[in-house]
């Protein structure tokens, strides 16, 4: 993986603001391994930029739990083949071309463990769309088109031990026992992380936060 630059969030916010001013609508992608802090960083950037920014996470394109069970993939939810990649690419195309009416995106509800359609409105006046997820930089079909649709892509790096602690705590918070949480973090999540880290060289910026969230 390319060497990461250590930057404060304020500098990343300034970079996102400059990107938003570069055209009619810009798409910023934040990739990284599970537990790296992508969603937290994306939320902070969008909040700082203000009403002309929207967060549209990749996680809204999780397959429904019933479909994962039918396909025999429920025990590795979060793996690359447990998402509707073509649907995600199609949404990014619509967001990039700046349609004259609102575009509605899905969101993932962790309390339900299900995606919810039409949960995020992106009106025409939005000038910066921030999307985050594990697989934004994959070079394989159909994911490879994601990178071509992003005006800028960041890869967020984090110390492995801290990332695993954060993942384990997240799984416990959503109902798994500490033993189950650790097994999931070290198993399915870590397999996904290995795949994702190999895509970091496709980012415009590989970054570590100067003040990462606590583990």
C-alpha positions in Angstrom: 0.0 0.0 0.0 1.3 3.5 -0.7 2.5 5.5 2.3 -0.3 7.4 4.0 -0.2 11.1 4.7 -1.2 12.0 8.2 -3.6 14.9 8.0 -6.1 16.6 10.4 -9.8 16.5 9.5 -9.8 20.2 9.0 -7.4 19.9 6.1 -9.5 17.2 4.5 -12.6 19.3 4.9 -10.8 22.2 3.1 -9.9 19.8 0.3 -13.5 18.7 0.0 -14.8 22.3 -0.1 -12.3 23.1 -2.9 -13.5 20.1 -4.8 -17.2 21.2 -4.4 -16.3 24.6 -6.0 -14.6 22.9 -9.0 -17.8 22.1 -11.0 -21.5 21.8 -11.1 -21.5 18.7 -9.0 -18.5 16.7 -7.7 -18.4 13.1 -6.4 -15.9 12.3 -3.6 -15.3 8.7 -2.6 -13.8 7.6 0.7 -12.7 3.9 0.7 -11.0 1.8 3.3 -11.1 -1.5 5.1 -13.9 -2.3 7.5 -13.6 -0.3 10.7 -11.2 2.3 9.3 -13.6 5.1 10.2 -14.9 5.9 6.7 -18.5 6.7 7.7 -17.3 8.9 10.6 -15.0 10.9 8.3 -17.6 11.2 5.6 -20.2 12.5 8.1 -17.8 15.1 9.4 -16.9 16.3 5.9 -20.6 16.6 4.9 -21.5 18.4 8.1 -18.7 20.9 7.7 -19.4 21.6 4.0 -23.1 22.2 4.8 -26.4 22.0 3.0 -24.8 21.8 -0.5 -23.2 18.4 0.4 -24.9 15.0 0.9 -23.7 11.6 2.1 -24.7 8.6 0.0 -23.0 5.5 1.5 -22.4 2.4 -0.6 -23.9 0.3 2.3 -27.4 1.2 1.0 -26.8 -1.4 -1.7 -26.5 -4.4 0.7 -28.6 -7.2 -0.6 -31.7 -7.9 1.6 -31.1 -10.4 4.4 -33.7 -12.8 2.8 -31.7 -12.8 -0.4 -28.4 -13.4 1.4 -30.0 -16.4 3.1 -31.4 -17.7 -0.2 -28.0 -17.3 -1.8 -26.1 -18.9 1.1 -24.1 -15.7 1.8 -25.6 -14.5 5.1 -22.6 -15.8 7.1 -20.3 -13.4 5.2 -22.5 -10.4 4.9 -20.3 -7.4 3.8 -18.3 -9.4 1.3 -18.0 -8.0 -2.2 -20.7 -10.3 -3.6 -23.3 -9.3 -1.0 -23.9 -5.9 -2.6 -25.9 -4.8 -5.7 -22.8 -3.3 -7.4 -24.6 -2.6 -10.7 -27.3 -0.7 -8.8 -24.6 1.4 -7.0 -22.9 2.2 -10.3 -26.2 3.3 -11.8 -26.9 5.6 -8.9 -23.5 7.2 -9.2 -24.1 7.8 -12.9 -27.3 9.6 -12.1 -25.7 11.7 -9.4 -22.8 12.7 -11.6 -24.9 13.9 -14.5 -26.9 16.3 -12.2 -30.5 15.6 -13.0 -33.0 18.5 -12.8 -35.0 16.7 -10.1 -34.1 15.0 -6.8 -32.4 11.6 -6.9 -33.3 9.2 -4.1 -30.7 6.9 -2.7 -31.1 3.9 -0.3 -29.6 3.8 3.2 -28.6 0.8 5.3 -30.2 0.6 8.8 -27.8 -1.2 11.1 -30.6 -1.6 13.7 -32.6 -3.6 11.1 -29.6 -5.1 9.2 -31.5 -4.1 6.0 -31.3 -1.5 3.2 -34.1 0.9 3.0 -35.0 2.3 -0.5 -35.6 6.0 -1.1 -34.1 7.1 2.3 -31.6 9.8 1.1 -32.7 12.8 -1.0 -30.1 14.4 -3.2 -31.7 17.6 -4.7 -30.3 19.4 -7.7 -28.7 22.1 -5.6 -26.3 19.6 -4.0 -22.8 20.3 -5.3 -20.8 17.7 -3.4 -21.8 14.0 -3.0 -19.7 12.1 -0.6 -19.9 8.3 -0.9 -18.0 5.9 1.3 -17.5 2.1 1.4 -15.1 -0.8 1.2 -15.1 -1.5 -2.5 -15.0 1.9 -4.3 -11.6 1.2 -5.8 -11.9 -2.4 -6.9 -10.7 -2.9 -10.5 -13.1 -5.8 -11.2 -16.4 -5.6 -13.1 -18.7 -3.9 -12.4 -17.0 -2.1 -9.5 -14.3 -0.7 -11.8 -16.7 1.9 -13.1 -17.1 3.4 -9.6 -13.6 4.9 -9.8 -14.2 6.5 -13.2 -17.3 8.2 -11.8 -15.6 9.7 -8.8 -13.9 13.1 -9.3 -11.7 12.3 -6.3 -11.0 9.3 -4.2 -9.5 9.0 -0.8 -8.3 5.8 1.0 -8.5 6.0 4.8 -5.9 3.9 6.6 -5.9 3.0 10.3 -3.7 0.9 12.6 -4.8 -2.7 12.3 -5.1 -3.4 16.0 -7.2 -0.2 16.5 -9.3 -1.1 13.5 -10.0 -4.6 14.8 -10.9 -3.3 18.3 -13.4 -0.8 16.7 -14.9 -3.5 14.6 -15.3 -5.9 17.5 -17.0 -3.1 19.6 -19.3 -2.3 16.7 -20.5 -5.9 16.4 -21.1 -6.1 20.2 -23.1 -2.9 20.0 -25.4 -4.5 17.4 -26.1 -7.6 19.4 -23.3 -10.1 19.0 -21.5 -11.7 22.0 -17.9 -10.6 22.5 -16.7 -14.0 21.2 -19.0 -13.8 18.1 -17.9 -10.2 17.5 -14.2 -11.0 17.6 -14.7 -14.1 15.4 -16.5 -12.0 12.8 -13.9 -9.2 12.9 -11.0 -11.6 12.5 -12.8 -13.8 9.9 -15.2 -12.3 7.4 -14.2 -8.7 8.0 -10.5 -9.4 7.8 -10.9 -11.3 4.5 -12.7 -8.2 3.1 -10.0 -5.9 4.5 -7.2 -7.9 2.7 -9.1 -7.4 -0.6 -9.7 -3.7 0.1 -6.2 -2.7 1.2 -4.9 -4.0 -2.2 -6.9 -1.2 -3.9 -5.3 1.7 -2.1 -3.0 2.6 -5.0 -6.0 3.6 -7.1 -6.8 6.5 -4.7 -5.8 10.1 -5.2 -4.9 10.4 -1.5 -4.0 7.7 1.1 -4.5 9.3 4.5 -4.4 8.6 8.2 -6.2 11.0 10.5 -4.0 13.0 12.8 -6.5 12.3 15.5 -8.3 9.0 14.8 -11.4 8.1 16.7 -10.7 6.1 19.8 -10.9 2.3 19.7 
